[in-house]
Each structure stands twice: as C-alpha cells, then as structure tokens.
C-alpha cells in the first residue's frame, strides 16, 4: 500500500472501512508509514496542526517499546510476551527486539483491526527457534485473549504484558482497572506489565481539543488519563526505575530525549 493507495474491493471484503479514519492507520501516518488512506492523512494532518509535536509522541512511544522489550528480554530475562493492541507493523516490533536477544522468545500479538491483522500475519514472522502468533480480539475481552494466548504461552512462567497506547480506547476507569486486573491475575509472580497512555499533563493541555476533534472524526474513541489514574492501574506492582514518567525519557540513557505528553511505565508482579 502506498500513500496514493485507493480503496479496493479486497479492502471492502476484508472488513476495512476506508471512509472513516482509524487510529492504527493515523498512527502509521505519523510514524511515516504507508499503510493509511486519504481520510487517515486528512485527520492526521488536522491533529498535527492542533498538536505540532504529535509525530514526536508517536516516535517516542515506539522507542519506548524497543527499550522496554530490551529491558524485559535482557535484564529481566522474560521469554514470553503478550502484546495487546499491536498496531501496524513498523521497525523494532516486539518479536524482533525480544528474539534478537533470545531467538526462542515466544510472542503473541493481539488486535481487532482487519488491516493490522492482514499485515501482522504477512510481516511479523519470527525466528525458527521461537514462536510468533496472532489473536483477533478486543482488549475489552481479556478472558478471550487469555484463553487463546494459552495455546502459545506458558502461564506458569513469567509473561510480559504489553499495553502500549491501547487502554486510552477504554473510556471507563472501572473497566480499565478490571482489564488490567484480570490480565495480571492470570500471570505468575515475576511477570511484568508495560504500559503507555496519553495524558493532558506533561505539557499535553492541547490534547483536550485534539482528542475532541479526533473523537468526532475517527475511531475508536480515545481518552487521556492522569498520573494518578495510571498509578492506580499499576498499584501493587514493583515499578522499574524511573517509574511512571513520560515514555520519551523512560530509561532513555544517552538519548537526547524530551518529554512528551504520553506516560510510560513498566512494573513487575511480586
């Protein structure tokens, strides 16, 4: 697909709605990708005018993913990853980073967007020694995710749960808490949770108006959360230093990183 890509009959058959902007494709556009449509670029450009640093936020989130997985697969020794809300494939995907450290790492990707799933199955091929699998499911259905992931992952051994930029699509705090709680209840001690989430803090006051525009013109609906709200989600976990901070500066040693209004945190289940 290129940026001049026009919707085809195959797109329609696959369930891809090319008439409404979608977060995964807008995010891909901000990252400089080509897996997006005209409507995604139009909405993405408008938001970029409202929040000029939005491209930096997208890049910071992807860099956080790579640093978090390097920590988890390296220093923490985790060999299993449950990546929920995969998004469109780009550089340094979870399986690439983890399997570069240990080729036997096992990764399960979860998403419910047809375009993401098409590209995931085509592009996210892991090492012969490891396993890379895909589940079509919504983050709001953790039981389905856990049941299907159990076909690939060993839930008696530590698992890293990746929730990067996905809980912002769950509007209700109680439901978000229930999702995180259910996932953490299912994994053993020594497992980890990695999380990123947009905020109106950290200089993100402009996100209020931008999110209102996005919610009127794109899907799925999005919301911001504060440090206090996110702190409740990771309560009881042992937070990896430096704790809950802008994802751009989380363990960004040696990088010229500037904070962006997107929190990042990694925590260990005791």
C-alpha positions in Angstrom: 0.0 0.0 0.0 1.3 3.5 -0.8 0.1 6.9 0.2 -1.7 7.2 -3.1 -3.4 3.9 -2.4 -7.1 3.8 -3.3 -9.6 1.6 -1.6 -10.2 -1.7 -3.5 -12.8 -4.4 -3.5 -10.4 -6.5 -1.5 -10.3 -3.8 1.2 -14.1 -3.9 1.4 -14.2 -7.7 1.6 -11.6 -7.7 4.4 -13.8 -5.5 6.5 -11.6 -2.5 6.3 -13.6 0.7 6.4 -11.8 3.2 4.2 -14.4 6.0 4.8 -13.7 6.6 8.5 -10.2 7.5 9.9 -8.8 4.8 12.2 -6.3 5.2 14.9 -3.9 2.5 13.8 -3.7 4.0 10.3 -3.4 7.6 11.6 -0.6 6.5 13.9 1.1 4.7 11.0 0.9 8.0 9.1 2.5 10.0 11.9 5.3 7.4 12.0 6.0 7.9 8.3 4.4 4.7 7.2 2.4 3.9 4.1 -0.4 1.8 5.4 -3.0 4.5 5.5 -5.7 6.1 3.4 -6.6 9.6 2.4 -9.1 10.0 5.3 -6.5 9.0 7.8 -4.0 11.5 6.5 -6.6 14.3 6.5 -7.5 13.7 10.1 -3.8 13.2 11.0 -2.8 16.5 9.3 -5.6 18.4 11.2 -4.5 17.0 14.5 -0.9 17.8 13.7 -1.9 21.4 13.3 -3.5 21.3 16.7 -0.7 19.4 18.4 2.5 20.1 16.4 4.5 17.6 18.5 2.2 14.6 17.7 4.8 13.0 15.4 7.3 13.1 18.3 4.8 11.4 20.6 4.3 8.6 18.1 8.1 8.1 17.7 8.6 8.3 21.5 6.0 5.5 22.0 7.7 3.2 19.5 11.2 3.9 21.1 9.7 3.1 24.5 8.5 -0.2 23.2 12.0 -1.1 22.0 13.7 0.0 25.3 11.1 -1.8 27.4 11.3 -5.1 25.5 15.2 -4.9 25.6 14.9 -4.5 29.4 12.4 -7.3 29.7 14.1 -9.8 27.5 17.6 -8.8 28.6 17.9 -7.7 32.3 14.6 -9.2 33.4 15.1 -12.4 31.5 11.5 -12.6 30.2 10.9 -15.0 27.3 7.2 -14.6 26.7 5.3 -11.5 25.6 1.6 -10.8 25.2 1.4 -7.7 23.1 -2.2 -6.3 23.2 -3.1 -3.6 20.7 -0.3 -4.4 18.3 -0.9 -1.7 15.8 0.5 -1.7 12.3 4.0 -3.3 11.9 7.0 -0.9 11.8 10.6 -1.1 12.9 11.6 -2.8 16.2 8.4 -4.7 16.7 8.2 -6.7 20.0 9.2 -10.1 18.5 12.2 -8.5 16.6 13.6 -7.0 19.8 12.9 -10.0 22.0 14.1 -12.6 19.6 17.3 -10.7 18.8 18.1 -11.2 22.5 16.8 -14.8 22.7 15.6 -16.4 19.4 13.5 -18.8 21.5 11.2 -16.0 22.8 7.5 -16.5 22.3 5.3 -13.6 21.3 1.5 -13.4 20.9 0.1 -10.3 19.2 -3.5 -9.2 19.8 -5.5 -6.7 17.7 -9.0 -6.4 16.3 -8.4 -4.2 13.3 -8.6 -6.0 10.0 -5.8 -4.1 8.3 -3.5 -4.7 11.3 -4.2 -8.4 11.2 -3.6 -8.7 7.5 -0.2 -7.0 7.8 0.7 -8.8 11.1 0.3 -12.2 9.5 2.2 -11.1 6.4 5.1 -9.3 8.0 5.6 -10.3 11.7 7.5 -13.5 11.0 9.6 -14.6 14.0 12.7 -16.8 14.3 12.5 -20.5 13.5 13.5 -21.2 17.2 10.8 -19.0 18.7 7.1 -18.6 18.2 5.1 -15.6 16.9 1.3 -15.9 17.0 -1.7 -13.6 16.4 -5.1 -13.3 18.0 -8.0 -11.4 16.7 -9.6 -10.0 19.9 -10.5 -6.8 21.7 -8.7 -5.6 24.8 -12.1 -5.4 26.5 -12.3 -9.2 26.4 -9.3 -10.3 28.4 -10.8 -13.8 29.0 -10.8 -14.5 25.3 -7.3 -13.2 24.9 -6.0 -15.3 27.8 -7.7 -18.4 26.6 -6.3 -18.2 23.1 -2.9 -17.0 24.3 -2.6 -20.1 26.5 -2.2 -22.1 23.3 1.2 -20.4 22.7 2.3 -19.1 26.1 3.0 -21.0 29.3 1.1 -19.2 32.0 3.2 -21.0 34.7 6.2 -18.9 33.6 6.7 -15.1 33.6 5.0 -13.2 30.8 5.4 -9.6 29.8 2.0 -8.0 29.1 2.4 -5.0 26.7 -0.4 -2.5 26.7 1.1 0.4 24.7 -1.4 3.0 23.6 -4.4 0.8 24.0 -6.2 1.5 27.3 -6.9 5.0 26.1 -9.6 3.4 23.9 -11.4 2.2 27.0 -13.3 5.1 28.4 -14.4 3.8 31.8 -11.8 3.7 34.6 -13.5 0.8 36.2 -13.4 -1.3 33.0 -9.8 -0.4 32.5 -9.0 -1.4 36.1 -10.8 -4.7 35.5 -8.9 -5.5 32.3 -5.5 -4.9 33.9 -6.5 -6.8 37.0 -7.7 -9.8 35.0 -4.6 -9.9 32.9 -2.3 -9.6 35.9 -4.2 -12.2 37.9 -3.6 -14.7 35.1 0.2 -14.4 35.1 2.6 -15.7 37.8 5.0 -13.8 40.0 7.9 -12.4 38.1 5.7 -11.3 35.2 5.7 -7.7 34.0 3.3 -5.0 32.7 4.4 -2.4 30.2 2.0 0.5 29.7 1.9 3.7 27.7 -1.0 6.2 27.8 -1.7 9.7 26.5 -2.3 12.5 29.0 -3.2 16.2 29.3 -0.3 16.5 31.7 3.4 16.8 30.8 2.6 19.7 28.6 -0.3 18.0 26.9 -3.0 20.5 27.5 -3.6 20.7 23.8 -4.7 17.1 23.8 -8.1 18.1 25.1 -9.2 19.9 22.0 -7.3 17.5 19.7 -9.0 14.4 21.2 -12.4 16.1 20.9 -11.7 16.6 17.2 -10.4 13.0 16.8 -13.4 11.5 18.6 -15.7 13.4 16.2 -13.9 12.3 13.0 -12.2 8.9 13.8 -12.5 5.6 15.5 -12.2 4.1 18.1 -12.9 6.8 20.7 -9.9 7.9 22.7 -9.3 9.5 26.2 -6.5 10.8 28.3 -5.6 9.9 31.8 -3.6 11.5 34.6 -0.6 10.1 36.5 -2.9 9.5 39.5 -5.3 7.4 37.4 -2.5 5.4 35.8 -0.9 5.0 39.2 -4.0 3.1 40.4 -3.6 0.7 37.4 -0.1 -0.3 38.4 -0.7 -0.3 42.2 0.8 -3.3 43.8 3.5 -3.7 41.1 7.2 -3.1 41.7 7.9 -0.2 39.3 11.1 -0.4 37.3 13.1 2.8 37.6 12.4 5.6 36.8 8.7 4.7 37.5 5.8 6.5 35.8 7.3 9.2 33.6 7.0 10.5 30.0 7.6 7.5 27.8 10.2 9.5 25.9 12.5 9.7 28.9 11.9 6.2 30.4 15.4 4.7 30.6 16.5 6.8 27.6 20.1 6.8 28.7 22.4 8.5 26.2 19.4 9.7 24.1 18.6 13.4 23.6 15.0 12.7 24.8 12.5 15.5 25.5 9.3 14.7 27.5 6.1 14.2 25.5 2.5 14.0 26.9 2.5 10.2 26.9 3.2 8.3 30.1 5.2 5.1 30.1 5.8 2.6 32.9 7.0 -0.9 33.5 6.1 -2.8 36.6 6.9 -6.3 38.0 4.3 -8.5 39.7 5.8 -9.6 43.1 
